[in-house]
């Protein structure tokens, strides 16, 4: 069984390589999904994977991010159990 959820990161997360580091961390953990910048200045994304790896990534998004970022808060939404992964990898999607 896998878990899937959406996330949105608030703070200084654009122009600081946040998406690049998020992809690297997701790849390291074997997670799948995507992330992108929004017009509101946040980073929005979706991730899928095993519960333990998802929890590591959720903690990373809340506390680490990219070296120059300043994370104010992270919202996690639409958390659900899924029987199979629907993405082939973790990618950086086109903005907006």
N, C-alpha and C positions, 0 to 999 in steps of 0.2 A: 504494500500500500504506500502511496506517495501523498505528499501534501502540495497544494498549490495556493498561492496568495498574491495579492497586489500590494505594492508598497509605494509610498510617496515620501521623499526626503525634503525637509524644509531647512533653510539656512543659506550659507554661502556654499552652494553646491554646483554652480555653473561657472565655467571658465577656470576651474581648478582640477581638471582631469578626473572628476568624480565618476563619470560613466566608464572611463578606461579602467580605473581601479576596481570599480564594481564588477566589470566583466572579468578582470583577472581573478578576483576573489571567487566569483561564481564558477569560473573554469576550474580553479584549484579544488573547489568543493564538489565538482561534478554536477552542478545545478544547471537547469535549463530555463530559458525565458528571454526577457529583453529589458532594456531600460532606455529612457530618452529624456531630453530636456523638455520642459513645458514653457509656455508663454508666461506663466506666473512665476518663473524663476525657481521652480522645484525640479527634482528628478523623479520621474514616474517609472514604475516597472512592474514586472510580473516574474515570479520565480516558481519553479517546480523541482521537487526532489524528495529525498528521504527526510523524515522528520528531524533527525539529528543534524543533518547538514543545513536544513532550513533554519534551525535554531541558531547555529553558528553564524549564518549569514545575517539573520535578523539582529543579532548582537553586534556584528561588524558594522552594519548600516547605522545603528544607533550610536556607536562609540568610536568608530575608526574613520571610515571613509577614505578620501584621498588626503595626502599630507597637508595640503593648503586649505582644505575645506573646514567649515565651521557648521556643524550639524546642530540645528535648534531642536528639531523633533522629527520623528518618523511615524507615519501612520500606516498600519497594516490593515488591509480590507479583504473581504471575500475569501476568507480562509476556508479551504475545503479539502476533504480527502479525495484523491483521484486514484483510479486503478492503473492508469498508464500515463506516461509522459507524452505530451502533445507537441513539444518542441524538440528539435534535433540538437540544439546547442543554446548558448546564451549569447545574445547579440545586442549591439547598440543600434536602436531604431532611429529613423529619421526624426528630427525635431518637429514638435508641434503637429 
